[in-house]
Amino acid sequence: MALGASLSGVGEKLVDGIGRIFADKYRVQVESDRDALVSLNKDLGNFGGEYAFQKPIQDIGEPPAGLDSCDGRYKWAKAKGGIDVSATVGRVSIFAASGRNVQITGVQPVPQGQPGNPLAGSIAACPGRGGGPTMLRVNLDTKEAGFSDGLSEQIKSFTAIPVESGTTYTFDFVASTQKQYWRYKLRLTMIIDGNEETVDVDNGGKPFETTAPSNSRQYRWIEKDWKDVTPGQPDPSQLNIPVEQNPCVIVNTADVAKELGAPVQAAAPLGAEGPNAVGGTHLTYICNHNASNGLSVQVGHSVERSPQEGRQQFEYLKNFYLQGSPGETARQVVGIGDDAVYLEKARRLLVLRDSHILDLSVPPNQSTAPLDAPASLERLGQIGVSRLPKK
């Protein structure tokens, strides 16, 4: 006989309905506050503690106590919508009722919907950790579950764990991913008085959530500011692009992902120096943001030598598109920078702010449904202007 239930909570709380059927057999307790668990089991400090936010790092604010630490961030991160990065840790306690013969015979992740691409956004990262303990390890990518020594990815087969009558068995688990974004529950298989039963445990009535880090920029809190420490990514300084002039930072992957409705990967910014409208030179940097759903946004940032040359170059670009494409129209956009126009056919927003020009566009040959290109570009333009160097 195989029965299914979903139990969650803290202490001896049981969900309504089917959960009560098992109250005379066993009770299940789930704890997922990483910081509380680390205080009970220091080995859990080797996992988790980093959180992904689908928003710019500037919008997250200072970490608790202004510390560059993996610990003490759980409630802070969850209140801001943070998702566990790479690993979720938890503790499951199973109480066997008096006179009952209970054995835990297996654990496996149960996805809630299809796994997705790793979330795009900003990761509040923290210092690296050392070796790890022997505990239950769940590999979400392969759906393997068993015990592992240290940080080894080799998982030993799950063997039956007896829970003596009238006692509680507690185990800590680490569920990890290096490939995707997962929403899931953990299904325990047990033998109760000779009969097989299953119970799904979750995070306080909601699925656990864990994302791989690959689609997000990673930041550490260093010298009272978030510093980009993304491994394997181009360093803007190596491209001779100051961070404050980098279009991949001025309008970042999290900003674009929100508009395009899908994870976004930003190409490394390209820099070029060319003539402006009055025969001088300006620097132009371009960043292509490509989403997994086929949509994309290009962000250009030009830096002129003075506000006067900025105005001249802005007018030059506007007229270039108006004259170069029959039937093109320029609609004035108010409330963004010193001046802004939207070019209808080119699906392009030009924004002037002081000596800076932002050039945001959606490729004309790209189907934008259900994207509202003008509205999205205007929102991104507002964000971009807010991040330009101060006057």
N, C-alpha and C positions, 0 to 999 in steps of 0.2 A: 504494500500500500504506500503510495507517495502522496503527501499532502503539501500544500504551499501556503505560506503566510508571509506577511511583511511586518516586521517588528522594528521599532526604533525608539530612541529616547535615552534618558539619563536616569540612573538609579534603577528602580524596579517598575518603571512606567511601562504599561503595555498599551498598544493601540486598541481602539474599539473593535468590535466585531470578532473576526476570526482569531485574532490574537488571544482572546480570552479562552478559546478552546484548549490552548496549550498551557494555561496557567497552572494546572495541576500536574504538568509534566516537566516544564522547564520555563525559565524566564531569561530574557536576553537584554543586556545593557550595552549601549554603544557610546563611546566617548570619542570626539573628533577634534577637540581643542588642542592643537599641537603644543601650545605653550604649557598647558596643564599637564599633558602627557610627558613632556620633556622633564618636568619637575619630578615625575614619578619614575621615569626610565631615561636616564641621561643618554643612553645609546640611541634613542630616537632623535637626538639632536643632530645626528649625522644625515638626516633626511628632511626634506621639506623646508619650510621657512621662507620660501621665495614665492611671490604672488604676481600674477599677470592682471593688468588692468586694461580695459578697452577704452583708454583715454590717454591723452598726453601726460607724460611724467610730471609736467609742470602743474597739472590739475590735481595731483595726488596729495601734495603737501608733504610736510616734514614727517619722517617716521617717528614712532614712539621714543620719547626722550632724546631725539636727535642722534640715535646710535646706529652705526653701521653693523648691525647684528641680525642673525637669523632668528633669534629668540625675542619674544615679547611683541610680535607683530600680528598674531592670528586675529584677534578681535578687531584691531585697527584695520587690517586688510579686508576682512569680511564685511565690515561696515561700509567700506568703499567699493564693494563689488569685486574684490580680488578673487582670483581663481588659483588653486594650487598649481605650481609649476613643477613638472617632472615627477613629483611624488606626493601622495597623500598618506598621512599616517593616521592610525586610529587604534582603538582598544575595544575588543569585544569580550564580554563576560557572560558565561552561560551557567545558570544555576539549575542543577538537577533536583527536582522535587523529591521529597522523602519517599523511599521505596521504588524509585524509578531507576532503570538501567539505561544510561545515556552514553552514547559514543558519538564524537564528531568524526566523520569519515571523509569529508572533503569541503573545499571552498573554491568557488569560481566566480569571476566577475560576470554580471549580467548587464550588457549594454542597454541603456534606455534611449532607443533611437540609434541611427547610424553614427559611427564616429566621424568627426569632421577634421578639416585641416587644423593645425595648431592655431590658437587664437593669435590675432594680430593686435599689437598694442605695446604697452610698456611694462617691463618686468622690474619690480623692486627686488634686486638681487642682494646677496650678502656674501660674507667671506666663505671660502671653501672649507669643507669639513674633512675629517680623517676617516679611519676605518669604521666598520659597522658591526652590529651584533648578529647573533643567530636569532631569527624571528620569522614569522610568516611573511613570505614575499609573494606578491601578485603581479605578474607581468601582464598589463592590460593589452599590449600589442600582440602577444602570443596566446593569451588566456591561460597561461600556466600559473599554477599556485602550488606552493610547497615551502619548505624551509630552506634557508640559504645561510651560509657562513660568511660573515663580514660583508664586503661589498660585491662579492661574487655574483655574477648573473646566472650561474648554474644553480638551478632550483632542484632540491631533492624531493623525491616523491612524497606525497602526503600520506602519512600513516595514521591509522585510527587513534584518536585520543579519548580515553575514557574519562567521564565526569562522574565521580562517585556520588552516590545518593546523598542528598542533603548538603552538597558542597558546591562551590563555584570554581569553574576553570576560566582563567583569563589569559588571552593572548593578544599581543600587539602585532599590527600588520603594517606593511608598506606596500601600497599599490602604485606602480610606476609606469610611465610611458616616455618614449623618446621619439615617437612618430606622429601622434595624432592628438586630438582633443576628445576626451571621453566623458560621458555622463553615464553613471553605472550604479548598480547595487552589488552587494556581495551575497552570494547564495551559499548558505551552509547546508551541507547534507549530513543528517544524523540518523543513527539507529536508536529508536526509542522502544525499549522492551521488545526488541526483535523486529520492529517495523521501521521502514525507511521513511523519513519525513524531511522536508526542506523548509528553510526559513530565509527570507531575504532581509538583510540588514542595510540600513541607509543612514543618511546624515540628518537626523532629526525630522524625518518625513520627506526629505528631498534627496535626489540622487547625489552621490559624491561627484565631484568634478575635478578633473586633472588634465592639464594641457602640456604638450611638449613645448619647449621654448623657441623653436626654430623660426617662427614668424614674427617674433617681437624683439624690439631693442631691449637691451639689459642695462640697468643703471644701478650704481652704488652710491650711498650717501657719504660723500667725502668732502671734507672742508666746508660743511654746511650747505652742500648743494648736491643735486643728483648728477653724477658723471657717467657718461656713456662708456660701458665696459663690454659691449657686445663682442664676443669672440669671433674671429674669422670674418669680420665685416670691414669694409674699407674705412680707414681713418681719414676724416675730412681734411685733417692737417697735411696728410700725405699728398692730397690733391691740390694743395695750396688754396683751399677754400676755408675761410674762417667759419667756425660753427654757426655763428649768428647770420651768415650769408648763405648757408647751405639749404637749398630748397627742400631737401629730404628731411630737414629738421623744422624749417619754417612751417611746412605742411607735411605732417608725418604719416606713417602707415596707419596709425589708429584713427587719425582724422579722416583719411580717405576710406578706410574700411567701413566706418560708420555710414558714410554716404553711399558706398557701392554695395553694402549689404553682404560682404564676403571678406575673408582674410586677404590681406594685401602684402605683396612683396615689393619693396622699393629698389629700383636699380640704383647702382652707385651714381652719384651726381657727376655730370660732365661739365667741364668749364671751358669757356672760350672768351677770347678778347677780340672785339671787332669795332668797326667805325660806328659812331652814332650820327644823329641827324645833322650835327654841326661840324663834322669832320674830326672830332676828338675821338676818344676811345671809351668804351664801357666794358665792364665784365658781365658776362651772362652765364648763369649756372642753370642746368636743366636736370630735373629728376622725373623719371617715369615710375608711376605707381600702378602696378598691374595686379588686378584681383583674380581670385581663383574662378570667378564666374564669367570671365572673359571681358569684363569692363576695365577701363583704365582711365587715369587722369594724369596729365603732364603738368608739371609746375616749373615755371621759369622765374628766375630772379635776376634782374639787372641792377647794377650799381653804377650810377653816374658820378661824375666828379663834383657836382653841385646841384642844388635844387633847380636852378635855372636849366641846366642841361637835362635834368630829369624830366621837366615839363616838355622841353623840346623833343626829347626822345619818345615820350608818351604820345604826343600829337603825331609824330612821324609814324609810329607803329599803327595808330588808329587809322590814319589816312592810307597807309600801305594796304591794309586789309579792305578798306572801303573801295579803294580804286582798283585793287587787284582782283576783285570778285564781283561781277555784275549782279546787281540786286541785293548786295550786302547792306545791312542796316546796323547802326550802332545805337543801342539804347542806353541812355544815361542811368547809372545806378547810384543812388544816394546812400550816404551813411557808411561808405567804405573808403578809408584813406582821404587824401586830398581831392581825388577825382577817380572815377571808375566808369567804364563802358562795357557793355556786353554786346559782342558781335554775333548776330543771330545765326548766320550760315556757317561761320567758322566754329561756332559753339566755344567761344573764347571770351574770357573775362580779363580785361586789362585794368590794373589798379596802380595809381600813382600815390606814393607817400614820401614826401620830401625828395631825396635823390634816388629813391628805390622804386622799381617797377616790378610788380608781380604779374605774371602771365600764366593764367590757368586755363586749361582746355581739355575737352573731350574729343577724341579723334572724330572728324566729320563722318567717316565711313563706318563708325561703330554704332550698332544698335544700342540704344540707351534704355529701352524698356526694362524694368519699370522706373529707371532713373529720371528724375526731373533735373536735367542738366543745368539750366540757368539757376535754379534755387540751390542746387548742391554746390556749384562753383561760387556762388555768392557767399554761402556759409563758409566754405573753405577760404575764400578771400578775406572774410572777417577774421578768421583764426590766424591766417598768415600775417595780416597787418599787425595784429596784437603781438606778434613775436619778432617783428623787425627791430633792429637796433633803435634805441631811443634817440630822439632828435637831440 
